[in-house]
Structure formats: structure tokens, C-alpha cells
Amino acid sequence: MLDADFFRRWMTATAASVEREAERLTDLDSPIGDADHGSNLLRGFRAVTAVLEKEAPDTPGAVLTLAGRQLISTVGGASGPLYGTLLRRTGKALGEDAEVSEDRFTEALRAGVDAVMALGGAAPGDKTMIDALVPAVDALGDGFVAAGAAAEEGALATTPLQARKGRASYLGERSIGHQDPGATSAALLIAGLAEADGE
């Protein structure tokens, strides 16, 4: 069973990964975006870490809802609303239980990913964070490590794609050959699950 502590560790692990990879995320964003993906997420996840330390919510759903709200209010560009929606919708789907099963979490995360797809209008193959998140949710039944590997694979697979959504889509064919920064940061988020679990 997964408790509030697990979800706090997940957010902390993700914040540490974003801290490490911020420069790479911005480098990936440079040719096809606004060159601010890393710095935006860094600001957002630092704020998430700070607010979770201060408020310490005691249910999994409350941890994710608070983290999502924080991202929406501190991250610029499209990333804030998209990541914020992902976490808030997942948190809402988890409800108010003090502990949730991994199956329940998988269902909740799928609801979160569906909400992101509805908000951004993106589908798998559009060269967005969805290309990492959908395979991750599909692989969650095999454990957190498998989900992390699927997300990473999904992010790498965005390189040959032409962007059909988001800022990169304005570039048309020139977006081909660049790994999508949103899919890359989404893979960091999913990789944090195994870390939080101590796998």
C-alpha cells in the first residue's frame, strides 16, 4: 500500500531529478521551444518541495493535489497547467484514503493523463509529454521500474517525430530530430516512483 509519505518522497525525488537535469531540459527546449522548460520546472518543483515541508498533507490525494496547485501557480508557460492538471486530477481520483493500492494509483494516474490529453488536445505520437506518460501508465502493472523504462523509451521515441501540438508544432518539419523536452521531464517524474519506493 502507498501512503502520503510515499507520495511526498515521489515529489522530492522528482524535484531532485529536475534540479540535476534542468540544464538538459532547457537545452532540449532551445531548438523547438522557448528555452525555459528546465528553469520553469525547477522553480515549480522547488516550490512543491517547500510547500510539502510546510503543510505536510496526510493523504496521498492531498499531497498530489497540493503539489499540482503549487505547479500551476509557480510554473510559467504550458508546463504549469499541464503538470498541475496531471497531479491534481490524479490526487482527486485517489480521494481521501490514507493508503491506496498500486492498482488504484494506476487508475488515478490514468485519469490524470486523460485530463492532460483533454486540456492540451494531444494524443500519443504528437511529440509531447503524453508520449512518455501513456506507455508509463500502461506499464505500471509491471511495477515502477517498468513504468520508468517505458516512459524513458517513450521520450526517446519522440526524436524522429514531427510535433503536432504545443510550441514545437509551429516549426513543422524542423521539429524532427529533436527529443521532446516535455516527454523528457515526464519520464523524470515517472522515474521518481521507483526511487520513492526504494527500488
C-alpha positions as a Python dict, from the first residue, in 0.01 Angstrom:
ca = {
    (1, 'M'): (0, 0, 0),
    (2, 'L'): (113, 354, -75),
    (3, 'D'): (76, 625, 191),
    (4, 'A'): (122, 1003, 200),
    (5, 'D'): (493, 958, 278),
    (6, 'F'): (543, 764, -44),
    (7, 'F'): (386, 1044, -248),
    (8, 'R'): (594, 1305, -67),
    (9, 'R'): (907, 1103, -147),
    (10, 'W'): (790, 1084, -511),
    (11, 'M'): (766, 1464, -534),
    (12, 'T'): (1102, 1508, -359),
    (13, 'A'): (1272, 1255, -589),
    (14, 'T'): (1125, 1431, -893),
    (15, 'A'): (1240, 1770, -763),
    (16, 'A'): (1595, 1633, -720),
    (17, 'S'): (1592, 1494, -1077),
    (18, 'V'): (1467, 1825, -1218),
    (19, 'E'): (1742, 2000, -1020),
    (20, 'R'): (2002, 1770, -1183),
    (21, 'E'): (1854, 1778, -1533),
    (22, 'A'): (1726, 2137, -1559),
    (23, 'E'): (2005, 2242, -1794),
    (24, 'R'): (1949, 1944, -2024),
    (25, 'L'): (1573, 2012, -2033),
    (26, 'T'): (1638, 2372, -2132),
    (27, 'D'): (1893, 2259, -2396),
    (28, 'L'): (1629, 2026, -2543),
    (29, 'D'): (1375, 2310, -2535),
    (30, 'S'): (1611, 2554, -2707),
    (31, 'P'): (1572, 2446, -3071),
    (32, 'I'): (1197, 2371, -3056),
    (33, 'G'): (1054, 2579, -2770),
    (34, 'D'): (1117, 2885, -2556),
    (35, 'A'): (1439, 2755, -2394),
    (36, 'D'): (1282, 2778, -2048),
    (37, 'H'): (1145, 2429, -1975),
    (38, 'G'): (1420, 2340, -1727),
    (39, 'S'): (1416, 2671, -1541),
    (40, 'N'): (1035, 2674, -1524),
    (41, 'L'): (1012, 2322, -1381),
    (42, 'L'): (1299, 2390, -1142),
    (43, 'R'): (1111, 2686, -996),
    (44, 'G'): (792, 2479, -976),
    (45, 'F'): (935, 2172, -807),
    (46, 'R'): (1138, 2379, -560),
    (47, 'A'): (807, 2542, -462),
    (48, 'V'): (643, 2198, -434),
    (49, 'T'): (918, 2073, -201),
    (50, 'A'): (887, 2385, 15),
    (51, 'V'): (508, 2371, 44),
    (52, 'L'): (504, 1998, 125),
    (53, 'E'): (755, 2055, 405),
    (54, 'K'): (544, 2336, 544),
    (55, 'E'): (197, 2185, 513),
    (56, 'A'): (263, 1807, 530),
    (57, 'P'): (-72, 1675, 393),
    (58, 'D'): (-163, 1338, 543),
    (59, 'T'): (-327, 1155, 249),
    (60, 'P'): (-186, 1058, -92),
    (61, 'G'): (-460, 1255, -267),
    (62, 'A'): (-390, 1569, -64),
    (63, 'V'): (-14, 1551, -135),
    (64, 'L'): (-70, 1539, -512),
    (65, 'T'): (-348, 1798, -513),
    (66, 'L'): (-130, 2044, -321),
    (67, 'A'): (172, 1974, -545),
    (68, 'G'): (-41, 2026, -855),
    (69, 'R'): (-182, 2352, -726),
    (70, 'Q'): (167, 2475, -650),
    (71, 'L'): (292, 2392, -1001),
    (72, 'I'): (2, 2577, -1162),
    (73, 'S'): (74, 2890, -959),
    (74, 'T'): (457, 2893, -999),
    (75, 'V'): (544, 2742, -1340),
    (76, 'G'): (526, 2960, -1647),
    (77, 'G'): (423, 2855, -1996),
    (78, 'A'): (218, 2546, -2071),
    (79, 'S'): (410, 2319, -1831),
    (80, 'G'): (245, 2453, -1515),
    (81, 'P'): (-116, 2389, -1617),
    (82, 'L'): (-26, 2052, -1775),
    (83, 'Y'): (176, 1913, -1483),
    (84, 'G'): (-59, 2077, -1235),
    (85, 'T'): (-359, 1914, -1401),
    (86, 'L'): (-183, 1576, -1407),
    (87, 'L'): (-113, 1580, -1033),
    (88, 'R'): (-438, 1744, -922),
    (89, 'R'): (-656, 1508, -1125),
    (90, 'T'): (-456, 1207, -1001),
    (91, 'G'): (-488, 1333, -644),
    (92, 'K'): (-862, 1389, -683),
    (93, 'A'): (-907, 1036, -820),
    (94, 'L'): (-725, 894, -514),
    (95, 'G'): (-984, 1053, -288),
    (96, 'E'): (-929, 1089, 87),
    (97, 'D'): (-796, 744, 179),
    (98, 'A'): (-486, 734, 398),
    (99, 'E'): (-339, 450, 187),
    (100, 'V'): (-400, 338, -170),
    (101, 'S'): (-310, 23, -361),
    (102, 'E'): (-79, 31, -663),
    (103, 'D'): (-377, -67, -881),
    (104, 'R'): (-576, 225, -750),
    (105, 'F'): (-282, 457, -814),
    (106, 'T'): (-254, 326, -1172),
    (107, 'E'): (-622, 406, -1233),
    (108, 'A'): (-583, 750, -1077),
    (109, 'L'): (-273, 832, -1281),
    (110, 'R'): (-456, 723, -1596),
    (111, 'A'): (-733, 970, -1506),
    (112, 'G'): (-464, 1236, -1464),
    (113, 'V'): (-311, 1158, -1804),
    (114, 'D'): (-657, 1164, -1965),
    (115, 'A'): (-715, 1510, -1814),
    (116, 'V'): (-385, 1633, -1960),
    (117, 'M'): (-482, 1497, -2303),
    (118, 'A'): (-818, 1674, -2278),
    (119, 'L'): (-654, 2002, -2169),
    (120, 'G'): (-377, 2008, -2430),
    (121, 'G'): (-559, 1821, -2705),
    (122, 'A'): (-255, 1595, -2753),
    (123, 'A'): (-252, 1222, -2831),
    (124, 'P'): (32, 968, -2842),
    (125, 'G'): (255, 1042, -3142),
    (126, 'D'): (209, 1421, -3122),
    (127, 'K'): (559, 1468, -2970),
    (128, 'T'): (453, 1583, -2622),
    (129, 'M'): (471, 1462, -2260),
    (130, 'I'): (184, 1224, -2350),
    (131, 'D'): (435, 1009, -2543),
    (132, 'A'): (609, 930, -2213),
    (133, 'L'): (304, 924, -1984),
    (134, 'V'): (76, 685, -2177),
    (135, 'P'): (332, 400, -2205),
    (136, 'A'): (426, 458, -1840),
    (137, 'V'): (69, 411, -1720),
    (138, 'D'): (30, 105, -1945),
    (139, 'A'): (344, -47, -1786),
    (140, 'L'): (260, 40, -1423),
    (141, 'G'): (102, -300, -1367),
    (142, 'D'): (452, -447, -1402),
    (143, 'G'): (592, -216, -1135),
    (144, 'F'): (754, 125, -1101),
    (145, 'V'): (1083, 28, -1266),
    (146, 'A'): (898, -97, -1575),
    (147, 'A'): (692, 224, -1587),
    (148, 'G'): (1009, 432, -1568),
    (149, 'A'): (1169, 236, -1852),
    (150, 'A'): (855, 271, -2067),
    (151, 'A'): (845, 647, -2007),
    (152, 'E'): (1213, 684, -2095),
    (153, 'E'): (1162, 481, -2413),
    (154, 'G'): (859, 696, -2500),
    (155, 'A'): (1060, 1015, -2453),
    (156, 'L'): (1344, 889, -2676),
    (157, 'A'): (1091, 785, -2941),
    (158, 'T'): (979, 1149, -2979),
    (159, 'T'): (1307, 1240, -3155),
    (160, 'P'): (1207, 1133, -3510),
    (161, 'L'): (850, 1264, -3476),
    (162, 'Q'): (714, 1588, -3617),
    (163, 'A'): (545, 1792, -3344),
    (164, 'R'): (170, 1828, -3388),
    (165, 'K'): (92, 2008, -3063),
    (166, 'G'): (248, 2275, -2846),
    (167, 'R'): (510, 2537, -2926),
    (168, 'A'): (722, 2293, -3131),
    (169, 'S'): (437, 2233, -3376),
    (170, 'Y'): (492, 2583, -3522),
    (171, 'L'): (825, 2459, -3658),
    (172, 'G'): (667, 2188, -3872),
    (173, 'E'): (932, 1956, -4017),
    (174, 'R'): (1211, 2141, -3838),
    (175, 'S'): (1088, 1984, -3511),
    (176, 'I'): (1201, 1643, -3643),
    (177, 'G'): (1527, 1515, -3493),
    (178, 'H'): (1482, 1680, -3152),
    (179, 'Q'): (1379, 1491, -2837),
    (180, 'D'): (1072, 1650, -2682),
    (181, 'P'): (1156, 1829, -2355),
    (182, 'G'): (808, 1771, -2208),
    (183, 'A'): (828, 1395, -2268),
    (184, 'T'): (1177, 1401, -2116),
    (185, 'S'): (1064, 1576, -1797),
    (186, 'A'): (759, 1346, -1778),
    (187, 'A'): (1000, 1050, -1784),
    (188, 'L'): (1187, 1205, -1489),
    (189, 'L'): (858, 1230, -1299),
    (190, 'I'): (779, 861, -1363),
    (191, 'A'): (1136, 753, -1278),
    (192, 'G'): (1083, 915, -937),
    (193, 'L'): (828, 646, -847),
    (194, 'A'): (1089, 370, -826),
    (195, 'E'): (1314, 600, -626),
    (196, 'A'): (1034, 680, -383),
    (197, 'D'): (970, 309, -346),
    (198, 'G'): (1338, 239, -282),
    (199, 'E'): (1358, 2, -580),
}
